[in-house]
Amino acid sequence: MRKLVHWVHQSVDGFIEGPNGEFDWPHMGPELSAYSIELTGRADAFLYGRRVWGLMSHYWPRAEQVSQDPHNLAFAPVWRHTPKIVISRTLEHADHGARVVGRDLAAEITELKGRPGGDLLLTGGSGAAAALTRLGLVDEYQVVVHPVVLGGGTPVFPDRERLDLRLVGTRTFDGRSVLLRYQRAAG
């Protein structure tokens, strides 16, 4: 069975974007970039919530035209060639060959996880991650904590319900960021 991995960048105070939607603070140094490319290389599909999909589908098809950042240049072709799934109850279709799911999220994601292949990588966002967490479908949380305090914004875990996790790994990148890998605690 495939794993569903939630991959997200957060501030030290637990936000994925600032009070005004800012996402200009994550630093993709060479080590973090290499890990990100490795992680996406293990994925057979990228999953996005509707809002993150809007950002990704706007930027990545034209990334090489607007950026010379080494990470962007490495990831853009990976993004274009990897199947994409958008989790939404409101979208009817998505561009760039993406599939939209969400009418029966539990059944659709369970079916995807039951197929053979690599990981399903849910990137960023909190709404889709919260919905999948409530359904018990997220197998691993990979949270990269960046050295910034945003003072507010969108929390990584918007639900106020308790979620017991077990730390399965840590790693530092570029002397700046820390990866925290968690799985749901047993019981």
Secondary structure as UniProt FT lines:
FT   STRAND          4..11
FT   TURN            12..13
FT   STRAND          15..17
FT   TURN            19..20
FT   HELIX           30..41
FT   STRAND          43..49
FT   HELIX           50..59
FT   HELIX           60..62
FT   HELIX           63..66
FT   HELIX           70..81
FT   STRAND          84..87
FT   TURN            96..97
FT   STRAND          99..101
FT   TURN            103..104
FT   HELIX           105..114
FT   STRAND          119..123
FT   HELIX           127..134
FT   TURN            135..136
FT   STRAND          140..146
FT   STRAND          154..155
FT   STRAND          165..173
FT   TURN            174..176
FT   STRAND          177..184
//
